[in-house]
Amino acid sequence: MADVKTMNNPVIGFSELSDDTILNYESTFGAHHYSRQELVVRKAEGIWLYDQNGKKYLDCLAAYSAANHGHHHPRIVKALVNALQGSYGSVISNVVYTDSLGLFLKKLSTLVPQMAPRFGADGNKTLPKNGGVESVETAIKMARFYGFKQKGIPDGKQEIIVFNNNFHGRMITIVSFSSSYKYKEGFGPMTPGFKLVDYGDLEAVEKAVNKNTCGILVEPMQGEGGMYRPPDGFLKGLREISDKHDLLLLFDEIQVGLGRTGKMFCFEHENVIPDGVVLGKALSGGLVPLSCFVTNSKLMDMAFQPGRDGSTYGGYPLACVAGNEALDVLIEEKLTENSAKVGAYLSEKIREIADRSSHVKEVRNRGLFIGIEVNDGDAMAYCRKMLDLGLLANDSHGHTIRISPPLTLKESEADYILERLESVLIDK
């Protein structure tokens, strides 16, 4: 691309191409698989995004929790630069070992509470992948193999209970149990083996259990489905049903884990321990893809022997360098505690706005994971207005404004968000 001048030492962005040119390139050469707002981001730093003219926008999405640490956190950037300059960041064949992977596996496996304690307290094991959907598939494989090996379910007959309005990714197996028709229309045949019930309905879960049920897969708080908190006692009820019927209870915390909801893990709000947990997005500080499935060491060893799973880039050195530092930053800079504190302040003030607004139906929140459902069902209309005011937000399930900024947010910066929400939600 000799005709394109790139910024080797960028001030604002990678290239000097105009926004119109970039939009044209995306339209001409890219898949139209996202509905987007017309902002070309040239620089990201902390909680802020910048366009080509240097105008800044507060990022209220944090890439759906991938940027929990803020964009380009200096400690994580430094760790990655050191790895590249020190020649220990390249992908290495999985037939040998790397110290970055070993350290990362220990750090994450010991950070996560003992999974599936009914199988013993010999610690956890972690299986790394790239995007979160890959680790959801790993969790599904774990539940199916458990049903086959331990429960004697005929292979191919295993069933997993899942929930309406779920979002676990968009691979074929995952969209097969989505309740959103647009995710799967025309992509059949769908993968069988899933029972869909209403989120929060324990009676429906109990009725869905049969002799072939091997697991339950659930988000401890739904994100894409509408920012819904589970009813009080729901997760505990799932734990009781799982224990009663010998099922694996698996939590997808890709969006809600790692401090997002004001706890290190969202399941800690109900003091419920799952049998396995899926983590991703923020796991590497938002700089390289990294996801993981964590479960009891006994279960992991049962299901995943050599040849039964693998990933060329899953747990590769550069990702593990980022993961090691990202976990340290999360703990040492008390980002979880900040999420709880600033999230409580922001949610309280949003509720005050909602009480004065004719447009707000309900506010749902935990930590810095906040949903504002609007009466007219068109949350994106409000998000577009806020973009003009220097704030990037998006809708959740069409009807809810999603507010999920980086966990580094300060109260003074929360006021910036509040000013723009008031501008679009309060009629003048």
C-alpha positions as CSV (number, residue, x, y, z in Angstrom):
1,M,0.0,0.0,0.0
2,A,2.6,2.5,-1.2
3,D,-0.1,5.1,-1.8
4,V,-1.1,5.3,1.8
5,K,1.0,7.2,4.3
6,T,0.8,5.5,7.7
7,M,1.8,7.2,10.9
8,N,4.9,5.4,12.2
9,N,4.9,7.7,15.2
10,P,1.2,8.4,15.4
11,V,-0.3,11.5,17.0
12,I,-3.9,11.0,15.9
13,G,-4.3,7.7,14.2
14,F,-2.6,5.1,12.0
15,S,-3.0,6.9,8.7
16,E,-3.7,10.3,7.2
17,L,-6.7,9.0,5.2
18,S,-9.9,11.0,5.7
19,D,-12.8,9.7,7.6
20,D,-14.9,9.6,4.4
21,T,-12.2,7.4,2.8
22,I,-12.1,5.0,5.7
23,L,-15.9,4.7,5.7
24,N,-15.9,4.1,2.0
25,Y,-13.2,1.4,2.4
26,E,-15.2,-0.3,5.1
27,S,-18.4,-0.2,3.0
28,T,-16.7,-1.5,-0.1
29,F,-14.3,-4.1,1.2
30,G,-15.8,-5.2,4.6
31,A,-18.8,-7.3,5.7
32,H,-21.7,-5.2,6.8
33,H,-22.2,-7.3,10.0
34,Y,-22.5,-4.5,12.5
35,S,-24.8,-1.5,12.7
36,R,-22.4,1.3,13.5
37,Q,-22.3,4.9,14.5
38,E,-20.3,7.2,12.2
39,L,-17.2,7.8,14.3
40,V,-13.7,6.8,13.1
41,V,-11.6,6.4,16.2
42,R,-8.0,7.4,15.6
43,K,-6.7,7.1,19.2
44,A,-7.8,5.5,22.5
45,E,-6.4,6.4,25.8
46,G,-7.8,5.7,29.3
47,I,-11.6,6.3,29.1
48,W,-11.3,8.6,26.0
49,L,-11.6,8.0,22.3
50,Y,-10.4,10.6,19.8
51,D,-11.3,11.4,16.2
52,Q,-9.0,12.7,13.5
53,N,-9.6,16.3,14.6
54,G,-8.7,15.5,18.2
55,K,-12.3,15.7,19.5
56,K,-12.7,13.4,22.4
57,Y,-15.5,11.0,23.3
58,L,-16.0,9.3,26.7
59,D,-16.1,5.5,26.0
60,C,-19.2,4.2,27.7
61,L,-18.9,0.8,26.1
62,A,-15.3,-0.2,26.9
63,A,-15.6,-2.6,24.0
64,Y,-18.2,-4.6,25.9
65,S,-15.9,-4.9,29.0
66,A,-12.8,-5.8,27.0
67,A,-11.3,-2.4,28.0
68,N,-12.0,-2.6,31.8
69,H,-8.5,-1.3,32.5
70,G,-9.0,1.6,30.2
71,H,-7.4,1.9,26.7
72,H,-3.7,1.4,26.4
73,H,-3.1,1.0,30.1
74,P,0.6,2.0,30.4
75,R,1.6,-1.0,32.5
76,I,0.1,-3.5,30.1
77,V,1.5,-1.6,27.1
78,K,4.9,-1.7,28.7
79,A,4.7,-5.4,29.3
80,L,3.8,-6.1,25.7
81,V,6.5,-3.7,24.3
82,N,9.1,-5.5,26.5
83,A,7.9,-8.9,25.3
84,L,8.2,-7.8,21.6
85,Q,11.5,-6.1,22.1
86,G,12.8,-9.0,24.3
87,S,11.8,-11.6,21.7
88,Y,9.5,-13.6,24.0
89,G,6.1,-12.6,22.5
90,S,6.0,-14.8,19.4
91,V,3.6,-17.7,19.0
92,I,5.3,-20.9,20.0
93,S,4.3,-24.5,19.1
94,N,2.3,-26.2,21.8
95,V,4.6,-29.2,21.8
96,V,6.9,-27.1,24.1
97,Y,6.3,-24.9,27.2
98,T,6.6,-21.2,27.8
99,D,7.1,-19.5,31.2
100,S,4.5,-16.8,30.3
101,L,1.8,-19.4,29.9
102,G,2.7,-21.3,33.1
103,L,2.7,-18.1,35.2
104,F,-0.6,-17.0,33.7
105,L,-2.3,-20.3,34.3
106,K,-1.2,-20.3,37.9
107,K,-2.3,-16.7,38.4
108,L,-5.8,-17.1,37.0
109,S,-6.4,-20.6,38.4
110,T,-5.6,-19.4,41.9
111,L,-7.5,-16.1,41.5
112,V,-10.7,-17.9,40.7
113,P,-12.4,-19.5,43.8
114,Q,-12.3,-23.3,43.9
115,M,-14.7,-24.4,41.2
116,A,-16.9,-27.5,41.7
117,P,-15.9,-28.2,45.3
118,R,-18.0,-31.3,45.3
119,F,-15.3,-32.9,43.2
120,G,-12.6,-32.0,45.6
121,A,-10.4,-29.1,46.6
122,D,-7.3,-29.8,44.6
123,G,-7.4,-26.5,42.8
124,N,-8.5,-25.2,39.5
125,K,-7.1,-25.7,36.0
126,T,-7.4,-23.2,33.1
127,L,-7.7,-23.9,29.4
128,P,-6.9,-20.7,27.3
129,K,-8.3,-19.8,23.9
130,N,-8.7,-16.5,21.9
131,G,-12.2,-15.1,21.6
132,G,-14.7,-15.7,24.3
133,V,-17.0,-17.8,22.1
134,E,-14.2,-20.4,21.8
135,S,-14.1,-20.8,25.6
136,V,-17.9,-21.1,25.7
137,E,-17.5,-24.0,23.3
138,T,-14.9,-25.4,25.7
139,A,-17.4,-25.2,28.5
140,I,-20.1,-27.0,26.4
141,K,-17.6,-29.7,25.6
142,M,-16.8,-30.1,29.3
143,A,-20.5,-30.5,30.2
144,R,-21.2,-32.9,27.3
145,F,-18.2,-35.1,28.2
146,Y,-19.2,-35.1,31.9
147,G,-22.7,-36.3,30.9
148,F,-21.2,-39.0,28.7
149,K,-18.4,-40.2,31.0
150,Q,-19.8,-39.7,34.5
151,K,-23.6,-39.9,34.0
152,G,-23.7,-42.5,31.2
153,I,-25.7,-40.5,28.8
154,P,-25.4,-41.9,25.3
155,D,-23.0,-39.8,23.2
156,G,-25.0,-37.5,21.1
157,K,-28.0,-37.4,23.5
158,Q,-26.5,-34.9,26.0
159,E,-28.6,-31.8,26.7
160,I,-27.7,-28.4,28.3
161,I,-30.2,-26.0,29.7
162,V,-29.8,-22.4,28.5
163,F,-31.8,-19.2,28.7
164,N,-33.9,-16.8,26.6
165,N,-32.2,-13.6,25.6
166,N,-28.8,-15.2,26.2
167,F,-25.7,-14.0,24.4
168,H,-22.7,-16.3,24.3
169,G,-21.3,-15.5,20.8
170,R,-22.1,-16.2,17.2
171,M,-20.5,-19.5,16.2
172,I,-22.9,-22.1,14.8
173,T,-23.2,-24.2,17.9
174,I,-23.7,-21.0,20.0
175,V,-26.4,-19.4,17.8
176,S,-28.2,-22.7,17.7
177,F,-29.5,-22.0,21.2
178,S,-30.0,-18.3,20.8
179,S,-33.5,-17.0,21.2
180,S,-32.7,-14.3,18.6
181,Y,-33.9,-15.4,15.2
182,K,-31.7,-13.0,13.3
183,Y,-28.6,-14.7,14.8
184,K,-29.3,-18.0,13.1
185,E,-31.7,-17.4,10.2
186,G,-30.2,-19.1,7.1
187,F,-27.3,-20.7,8.9
188,G,-28.9,-24.1,9.6
189,P,-28.8,-26.9,10.3
190,M,-28.5,-25.9,13.9
191,T,-26.6,-27.9,16.6
192,P,-29.0,-29.9,18.7
193,G,-28.7,-30.6,22.5
194,F,-30.1,-27.5,24.1
195,K,-33.2,-26.7,26.1
196,L,-34.2,-23.0,26.2
197,V,-36.1,-21.6,29.2
198,D,-36.9,-18.2,30.6
199,Y,-34.1,-16.4,32.5
200,G,-35.0,-16.3,36.2
201,D,-37.6,-19.1,36.1
202,L,-36.4,-21.8,38.4
203,E,-39.6,-23.8,37.9
204,A,-39.0,-23.9,34.2
205,V,-35.4,-25.1,34.8
206,E,-36.6,-27.9,37.0
207,K,-39.2,-29.0,34.4
208,A,-36.5,-29.0,31.6
209,V,-34.3,-31.5,33.4
210,N,-34.5,-35.0,32.1
211,K,-32.3,-38.1,32.0
212,N,-30.1,-36.6,29.3
213,T,-29.5,-33.3,30.9
214,C,-25.8,-32.8,31.7
215,G,-25.4,-29.1,32.4
216,I,-26.7,-25.5,32.8
217,L,-25.1,-22.6,31.0
218,V,-26.0,-19.1,32.2
219,E,-24.9,-15.5,32.4
220,P,-24.9,-14.3,36.1
221,M,-26.2,-11.0,34.7
222,Q,-27.3,-10.7,31.1
223,G,-25.5,-8.1,28.9
224,E,-26.6,-8.2,25.3
225,G,-30.0,-9.6,26.3
226,G,-31.0,-6.3,28.0
227,M,-28.7,-5.7,31.0
228,Y,-30.9,-7.9,33.2
229,R,-30.0,-8.9,36.8
230,P,-31.2,-12.3,37.8
231,P,-34.0,-12.4,40.4
232,D,-32.7,-12.8,44.0
233,G,-32.0,-16.4,44.7
234,F,-32.0,-17.5,41.0
235,L,-28.3,-18.5,40.9
236,K,-28.6,-20.3,44.3
237,G,-31.6,-22.1,42.9
238,L,-29.6,-23.2,39.9
239,R,-26.9,-24.5,42.2
240,E,-29.4,-26.5,44.1
241,I,-30.9,-28.0,40.9
242,S,-27.5,-28.8,39.6
243,D,-26.5,-30.6,42.8
244,K,-29.8,-32.4,43.0
245,H,-29.6,-33.8,39.4
246,D,-25.8,-34.1,39.1
247,L,-25.4,-31.3,36.5
248,L,-22.5,-29.1,35.7
249,L,-23.4,-25.4,36.5
250,L,-21.4,-23.2,34.1
251,F,-21.2,-19.4,34.3
252,D,-20.4,-17.2,31.3
253,E,-18.7,-14.1,32.8
254,I,-17.1,-12.8,29.7
255,Q,-18.8,-9.5,30.0
256,V,-19.6,-9.3,33.7
257,G,-16.5,-10.8,35.3
258,L,-13.1,-9.3,36.3
259,G,-14.5,-6.4,38.3
260,R,-17.2,-5.2,36.0
261,T,-20.1,-5.5,38.4
262,G,-18.3,-4.4,41.6
263,K,-17.1,-7.9,42.5
264,M,-14.2,-9.7,41.0
265,F,-16.7,-12.3,39.7
266,C,-20.4,-11.6,39.2
267,F,-21.3,-14.9,40.9
268,E,-19.9,-13.5,44.2
269,H,-23.0,-11.3,44.5
270,E,-25.0,-14.4,45.5
271,N,-22.1,-16.3,47.0
272,V,-22.7,-19.1,44.5
273,I,-19.8,-21.3,43.3
274,P,-20.2,-22.7,39.8
275,D,-18.6,-25.8,38.4
276,G,-16.8,-23.8,35.7
277,V,-16.5,-20.2,34.6
278,V,-15.8,-18.7,31.2
279,L,-13.7,-15.5,31.1
280,G,-12.5,-13.3,28.3
281,K,-12.5,-9.7,27.0
282,A,-10.8,-7.8,29.9
283,L,-8.5,-10.8,30.6
284,S,-5.7,-9.2,28.5
285,G,-6.5,-5.6,29.2
286,G,-8.1,-5.2,25.8
287,L,-4.9,-5.3,23.8
288,V,-4.8,-8.9,22.4
289,P,-7.4,-11.7,22.2
290,L,-7.5,-14.0,25.3
291,S,-10.2,-16.1,26.8
292,C,-10.3,-19.0,29.2
293,F,-12.4,-21.7,30.7
294,V,-11.6,-22.5,34.4
295,T,-12.9,-25.5,36.2
296,N,-12.0,-28.0,38.9
297,S,-8.7,-29.8,38.1
298,K,-10.4,-33.2,38.4
299,L,-13.0,-32.2,35.7
300,M,-10.4,-30.6,33.4
301,D,-8.2,-33.7,33.5
302,M,-11.2,-36.0,32.9
303,A,-12.3,-34.2,29.7
304,F,-9.2,-32.8,28.1
305,Q,-6.4,-35.2,27.4
306,P,-3.9,-34.8,24.5
307,G,-5.6,-34.6,21.2
308,R,-9.0,-33.7,22.6
309,D,-8.6,-29.9,22.3
310,G,-6.2,-27.4,21.0
311,S,-5.6,-23.8,19.7
312,T,-2.6,-22.4,17.9
313,Y,-2.9,-19.0,19.4
314,G,-4.7,-20.0,22.6
315,G,-2.5,-19.0,25.5
316,Y,0.4,-17.9,23.2
317,P,3.2,-15.9,24.9
318,L,2.2,-12.3,24.0
319,A,-1.4,-12.9,25.2
320,C,-0.2,-14.4,28.4
321,V,2.2,-11.5,29.0
322,A,-0.8,-9.2,28.7
323,G,-2.9,-11.5,30.9
324,N,-0.4,-11.6,33.7
325,E,-0.1,-7.8,33.8
326,A,-3.8,-7.2,33.3
327,L,-4.6,-9.4,36.3
328,D,-2.0,-7.6,38.4
329,V,-3.3,-4.2,37.4
330,L,-6.9,-5.2,38.2
331,I,-5.9,-6.2,41.7
332,E,-3.2,-3.7,42.6
333,E,-5.1,-0.7,41.3
334,K,-8.3,-1.8,43.0
335,L,-10.4,-1.6,39.9
336,T,-13.1,-3.8,41.2
337,E,-13.5,-1.6,44.3
338,N,-13.6,1.5,42.1
339,S,-16.3,-0.2,40.0
340,A,-18.4,-0.7,43.1
341,K,-17.9,2.8,44.4
342,V,-18.2,4.9,41.2
343,G,-20.9,2.5,39.9
344,A,-23.0,3.2,43.0
345,Y,-22.6,6.9,42.6
346,L,-23.4,6.9,38.8
347,S,-26.4,4.6,39.3
348,E,-27.9,6.7,42.0
349,K,-27.6,9.8,39.9
350,I,-29.0,8.1,36.8
351,R,-32.0,7.0,38.9
352,E,-32.5,10.7,39.9
353,I,-32.6,11.6,36.2
354,A,-34.9,8.7,35.5
355,D,-37.4,9.9,38.1
356,R,-37.6,13.2,36.2
357,S,-37.7,11.7,32.7
358,S,-40.7,10.7,30.7
359,H,-38.5,8.5,28.5
360,V,-37.1,6.0,31.1
361,K,-38.8,2.8,32.0
362,E,-36.3,1.2,34.3
363,V,-32.7,1.4,35.4
364,R,-30.8,-1.9,36.1
365,N,-27.3,-2.1,37.5
366,R,-24.4,-3.7,39.2
367,G,-21.2,-1.9,39.6
368,L,-20.3,-0.1,36.3
369,F,-22.7,-2.3,34.3
370,I,-25.8,-0.2,33.9
371,G,-28.8,-0.4,31.7
372,I,-31.4,2.3,31.1
373,E,-34.5,0.9,29.4
374,V,-36.4,3.5,27.5
375,N,-40.2,3.5,27.0
376,D,-40.2,3.9,23.2
377,G,-37.9,0.9,22.7
378,D,-35.4,2.8,20.6
379,A,-32.3,3.2,22.8
380,M,-30.0,3.8,19.8
381,A,-31.8,7.1,19.1
382,Y,-30.6,8.4,22.4
383,C,-27.1,7.0,21.9
384,R,-26.7,8.8,18.5
385,K,-27.6,12.1,20.2
386,M,-25.0,11.4,22.9
387,L,-22.4,10.8,20.3
388,D,-22.8,14.3,19.1
389,L,-22.2,15.4,22.7
390,G,-18.9,13.5,23.0
391,L,-20.1,10.2,24.6
392,L,-20.1,6.8,23.0
393,A,-22.8,4.4,24.1
394,N,-24.8,1.7,22.5
395,D,-28.1,-0.2,22.9
396,S,-28.7,-3.5,24.5
397,H,-31.5,-5.6,22.9
398,G,-32.8,-2.5,21.2
399,H,-34.6,-1.1,24.2
400,T,-31.9,-0.4,26.7
401,I,-29.0,2.2,26.8
402,R,-25.8,0.4,27.9
403,I,-23.5,2.3,30.2
404,S,-20.4,0.3,30.9
405,P,-17.3,2.6,30.9
406,P,-13.7,1.5,31.9
407,L,-13.4,0.6,35.5
408,T,-10.9,3.4,35.9
409,L,-13.7,6.0,35.8
410,K,-13.6,8.7,38.4
411,E,-16.7,10.4,39.9
412,S,-15.8,13.7,38.2
413,E,-15.8,11.7,34.9
414,A,-19.1,10.1,35.8
415,D,-20.5,13.6,36.0
416,Y,-19.6,14.0,32.3
417,I,-21.8,11.0,31.5
418,L,-24.6,12.3,33.7
419,E,-24.7,15.7,31.9
420,R,-25.1,14.0,28.6
421,L,-27.7,11.5,29.8
422,E,-29.7,14.4,31.2
423,S,-29.5,16.3,27.9
424,V,-31.1,13.5,26.0
425,L,-33.5,12.0,28.6
426,I,-34.9,15.2,30.0
427,D,-37.2,17.2,27.8
428,K,-36.4,20.9,27.8
